[in-house]
Amino acid sequence: MKPIIATTDFTPASQNAVNYAADLATAIGSKLILFHAVQLPVVVSDVPMPEPFYEEMLKSANRDLKEMREKLAMRNKGKLEIELEILPGSVSHELNEICDQRQPLLIVMGRGAGRSFEQLIIGSETFYAIKHVHYPILVVPESASFKGIKKIGLACDLESEAGSLPFVQLKELLMPFNPTLDVIHILPKENALESSEVAESVSLQNHLNIFRPNFHFLTKEKVDHGICEFAKLHELDLLVVFPRKHDFFGLFHRKVSKSVILHDQLPVMTIREG
């Protein structure tokens, strides 16, 4: 089983995400890698930062990660193998580096609730990683806890060649859970499905037949609201979305805003296409 990487900056939101990642890794028999990037603060001066200051930042991060590992070991009763990774640099850049080395199943990142400065920073780092890191990212809200993953929703735009989705990667991610899979397509108007949409739904059915997916064609003026309402009504454990390479904040050809990923309670997995 490939490892799971959980990023942490030692905030409450990231701690909750680490706990979620640890429970998830234990449930599927995966190794957990705790990752922290030591990013030097911006210094508006020609004077370089003293080396002892940087070394102390590394030592402090190492102490905090070891303490986190000990708590997780107790929490998961020693059933979880945990490794630590500390790298200097930005979260997104170093994430790509460590992922290329470790080839993880996915990355788990936290997201705080509300509008505080700290929470906005957490959000910006997570969104930046979604846009630039080429591995699946599971965004865990601060209020979410792991209770198993049995009901998964897959939000898909059948107008945009759903048959080109990364099916091999998607199956690898879903197989450990043996979930009930609901494919969600939102129609902005009460029109019949176009022939191209019918063809794409058949393609999806063929690619994902191992999960026996249920298809839901819903009419909502705002696609993101429709997806969130469906997730709440059907009590999904996880929602999967596919950000576009060049249109991240639209997700589905400008139809879906980042409010889907900002869902207060539902973990959302993003899988980059191609």
PLY file of the C-alpha trace (Angstrom):
ply
format ascii 1.0
element vertex 274
property float x
property float y
property float z
element edge 273
property int vertex1
property int vertex2
end_header
0.00 0.00 0.00
1.31 3.44 -0.91
1.90 5.88 1.99
-0.27 8.82 2.96
1.40 12.20 3.48
-0.13 14.59 6.02
1.13 18.17 6.05
1.23 20.11 9.30
2.07 23.61 10.42
1.03 22.75 14.00
-2.19 24.80 13.84
-5.46 23.28 15.16
-6.74 22.77 11.61
-3.63 20.89 10.50
-3.59 18.85 13.72
-7.14 17.73 13.02
-6.12 16.81 9.47
-3.18 14.80 10.82
-5.53 12.89 13.15
-7.85 12.22 10.22
-4.93 11.04 8.07
-3.68 8.76 10.85
-7.08 7.13 11.28
-7.43 6.76 7.52
-3.96 5.22 7.17
-4.69 2.80 10.01
-7.99 1.78 8.44
-6.46 0.87 5.07
-3.09 -0.40 6.33
-0.99 2.42 4.94
2.10 4.17 6.29
1.75 7.79 7.43
4.37 10.43 6.63
4.16 13.62 8.69
5.51 16.49 6.61
6.49 20.00 7.68
8.09 22.66 5.51
10.27 25.18 7.33
9.72 28.39 5.41
11.94 31.29 6.39
10.11 34.54 7.12
10.51 37.35 4.62
13.22 39.73 5.83
13.01 43.25 4.44
16.70 43.95 4.83
20.06 43.36 3.19
21.21 41.61 6.34
20.98 37.80 5.98
19.18 35.78 8.62
21.56 34.36 11.25
22.25 30.66 10.75
21.56 29.80 14.44
18.04 31.20 14.05
17.32 28.88 11.13
18.84 25.89 12.95
16.61 26.60 15.93
13.56 26.63 13.64
14.54 23.17 12.38
15.12 21.84 15.91
11.81 23.23 17.12
9.94 21.68 14.18
11.66 18.35 14.75
10.69 18.36 18.44
7.08 19.18 17.59
6.88 16.45 14.95
8.32 13.83 17.30
5.83 14.81 19.97
3.03 14.56 17.40
4.22 11.10 16.38
4.23 9.91 20.00
0.67 11.13 20.53
-0.51 9.49 17.31
1.18 6.21 18.28
-0.75 6.22 21.54
-3.96 7.27 19.80
-3.71 4.47 17.25
-2.35 1.94 19.76
0.90 1.36 17.90
-0.88 0.01 14.81
0.42 2.78 12.55
3.89 3.19 11.05
4.82 6.88 11.10
7.74 8.64 9.45
8.80 12.28 9.75
9.91 14.62 6.97
11.16 18.18 7.48
12.33 20.18 4.49
13.30 23.83 4.06
11.21 25.81 1.60
7.61 26.43 0.60
4.93 23.82 1.27
3.86 23.36 -2.35
7.36 23.15 -3.82
8.63 20.71 -1.22
5.44 18.66 -1.43
6.11 18.00 -5.09
9.67 16.98 -4.23
8.73 14.55 -1.47
5.81 13.15 -3.48
8.07 12.43 -6.43
10.30 10.46 -4.04
7.60 8.67 -2.02
4.81 8.26 -4.62
2.01 8.62 -2.04
-1.56 7.44 -2.38
-2.66 10.94 -1.46
-1.83 14.07 0.53
-3.96 15.21 3.46
-4.18 18.93 4.26
-6.26 20.81 6.80
-8.57 23.75 6.35
-9.79 26.00 9.12
-13.28 27.43 9.38
-14.18 31.09 9.53
-12.46 34.21 8.28
-9.54 34.84 10.61
-6.14 35.75 9.18
-4.71 32.38 10.25
-7.53 30.51 8.54
-7.13 32.53 5.35
-3.42 31.66 5.31
-4.25 27.95 5.75
-6.76 28.23 2.95
-4.36 29.96 0.60
-1.65 27.32 1.15
-4.15 24.52 0.53
-5.55 26.11 -2.61
-2.08 26.83 -3.92
-1.11 23.21 -3.37
-4.23 21.99 -5.17
-3.27 24.08 -8.16
0.44 23.22 -8.26
0.97 19.80 -6.66
0.48 16.93 -9.10
-0.91 14.39 -6.63
-4.38 13.82 -5.12
-5.07 16.11 -2.18
-7.65 15.43 0.52
-8.82 18.66 2.15
-10.12 18.05 5.67
-12.24 20.72 7.41
-11.39 21.46 11.02
-14.77 20.09 12.15
-14.42 16.74 10.34
-13.37 13.47 11.95
-12.70 10.10 10.35
-15.63 7.70 10.71
-14.86 5.50 7.75
-15.37 6.21 4.05
-18.29 4.24 2.66
-20.28 6.82 0.69
-18.33 8.76 -1.92
-19.68 11.39 -4.28
-17.96 12.10 -7.59
-18.85 15.51 -9.02
-18.39 15.37 -12.77
-19.20 17.64 -15.69
-20.50 15.42 -18.47
-20.19 18.29 -20.92
-16.40 18.29 -20.69
-15.30 14.84 -21.82
-15.69 12.93 -18.59
-14.14 9.97 -20.36
-10.75 11.70 -20.13
-10.68 11.62 -16.32
-7.72 9.87 -14.59
-9.54 6.57 -14.08
-6.52 4.44 -13.17
-5.62 6.83 -10.37
-9.25 7.19 -9.31
-9.71 3.42 -9.00
-6.50 3.12 -6.99
-7.80 5.74 -4.56
-11.28 4.28 -4.20
-10.50 0.56 -4.09
-9.33 0.46 -0.42
-12.74 1.71 0.72
-15.09 -0.47 -1.37
-17.53 2.46 -1.34
-20.98 3.24 -2.59
-20.26 5.65 -5.46
-22.64 8.43 -6.48
-21.83 10.32 -9.69
-23.28 13.82 -9.54
-24.01 15.89 -12.65
-25.75 19.22 -12.23
-27.95 20.55 -15.04
-28.29 24.37 -14.88
-31.66 24.21 -16.68
-34.54 21.76 -16.86
-33.50 20.37 -20.20
-33.08 16.81 -21.37
-29.56 15.45 -21.41
-27.61 16.18 -24.56
-26.53 13.17 -26.60
-22.89 13.95 -25.70
-23.76 13.87 -21.99
-25.50 10.52 -22.38
-22.40 9.18 -24.15
-20.13 10.46 -21.37
-22.32 8.88 -18.69
-22.03 5.53 -20.49
-18.25 6.00 -20.65
-18.14 6.70 -16.91
-20.31 3.67 -16.21
-17.94 1.45 -18.18
-14.79 2.82 -16.53
-16.20 2.65 -12.99
-18.39 -0.44 -13.27
-16.39 -2.19 -10.54
-18.01 0.26 -8.07
-21.50 -0.02 -9.58
-21.98 3.77 -9.58
-25.34 5.47 -9.15
-25.90 8.46 -11.46
-27.74 11.57 -10.30
-28.79 14.26 -12.79
-29.92 17.30 -10.80
-31.22 20.68 -11.90
-29.74 23.60 -10.00
-29.04 27.15 -11.10
-25.77 27.17 -9.14
-23.76 24.01 -9.61
-21.69 24.37 -6.42
-24.83 24.78 -4.29
-26.36 21.70 -5.91
-23.29 19.61 -5.14
-23.14 20.75 -1.51
-26.87 20.14 -1.01
-26.55 16.64 -2.45
-23.57 15.88 -0.19
-25.51 16.93 2.90
-28.75 15.19 1.93
-27.02 11.88 1.15
-24.57 12.13 4.07
-21.50 11.59 1.93
-18.24 10.71 3.67
-16.12 12.14 0.86
-16.55 14.24 -2.27
-14.20 13.89 -5.25
-13.67 16.77 -7.69
-11.34 17.31 -10.65
-9.75 20.79 -10.83
-8.83 21.96 -14.30
-5.19 22.75 -15.03
-5.83 26.26 -16.26
-9.13 27.07 -14.57
-8.75 26.10 -10.94
-11.21 28.48 -9.32
-13.86 27.45 -11.81
-13.20 23.70 -11.43
-15.86 22.76 -13.99
-15.51 25.23 -16.84
-16.15 28.22 -14.52
-19.37 26.72 -13.18
-18.23 25.68 -9.72
-16.56 28.04 -7.27
-14.13 27.11 -4.54
-17.10 27.00 -2.13
-17.29 23.25 -2.83
-13.85 22.76 -1.29
-14.75 25.19 1.50
-17.57 22.90 2.65
-17.69 23.19 6.45
-17.95 19.48 7.28
-17.24 17.36 4.21
-13.71 16.20 3.30
-13.06 16.90 -0.39
-10.50 15.08 -2.53
-9.09 16.85 -5.56
-7.51 14.85 -8.38
-5.72 16.75 -11.11
-6.53 15.71 -14.65
-3.72 14.46 -16.85
0 1
1 2
2 3
3 4
4 5
5 6
6 7
7 8
8 9
9 10
10 11
11 12
12 13
13 14
14 15
15 16
16 17
17 18
18 19
19 20
20 21
21 22
22 23
23 24
24 25
25 26
26 27
27 28
28 29
29 30
30 31
31 32
32 33
33 34
34 35
35 36
36 37
37 38
38 39
39 40
40 41
41 42
42 43
43 44
44 45
45 46
46 47
47 48
48 49
49 50
50 51
51 52
52 53
53 54
54 55
55 56
56 57
57 58
58 59
59 60
60 61
61 62
62 63
63 64
64 65
65 66
66 67
67 68
68 69
69 70
70 71
71 72
72 73
73 74
74 75
75 76
76 77
77 78
78 79
79 80
80 81
81 82
82 83
83 84
84 85
85 86
86 87
87 88
88 89
89 90
90 91
91 92
92 93
93 94
94 95
95 96
96 97
97 98
98 99
99 100
100 101
101 102
102 103
103 104
104 105
105 106
106 107
107 108
108 109
109 110
110 111
111 112
112 113
113 114
114 115
115 116
116 117
117 118
118 119
119 120
120 121
121 122
122 123
123 124
124 125
125 126
126 127
127 128
128 129
129 130
130 131
131 132
132 133
133 134
134 135
135 136
136 137
137 138
138 139
139 140
140 141
141 142
142 143
143 144
144 145
145 146
146 147
147 148
148 149
149 150
150 151
151 152
152 153
153 154
154 155
155 156
156 157
157 158
158 159
159 160
160 161
161 162
162 163
163 164
164 165
165 166
166 167
167 168
168 169
169 170
170 171
171 172
172 173
173 174
174 175
175 176
176 177
177 178
178 179
179 180
180 181
181 182
182 183
183 184
184 185
185 186
186 187
187 188
188 189
189 190
190 191
191 192
192 193
193 194
194 195
195 196
196 197
197 198
198 199
199 200
200 201
201 202
202 203
203 204
204 205
205 206
206 207
207 208
208 209
209 210
210 211
211 212
212 213
213 214
214 215
215 216
216 217
217 218
218 219
219 220
220 221
221 222
222 223
223 224
224 225
225 226
226 227
227 228
228 229
229 230
230 231
231 232
232 233
233 234
234 235
235 236
236 237
237 238
238 239
239 240
240 241
241 242
242 243
243 244
244 245
245 246
246 247
247 248
248 249
249 250
250 251
251 252
252 253
253 254
254 255
255 256
256 257
257 258
258 259
259 260
260 261
261 262
262 263
263 264
264 265
265 266
266 267
267 268
268 269
269 270
270 271
271 272
272 273
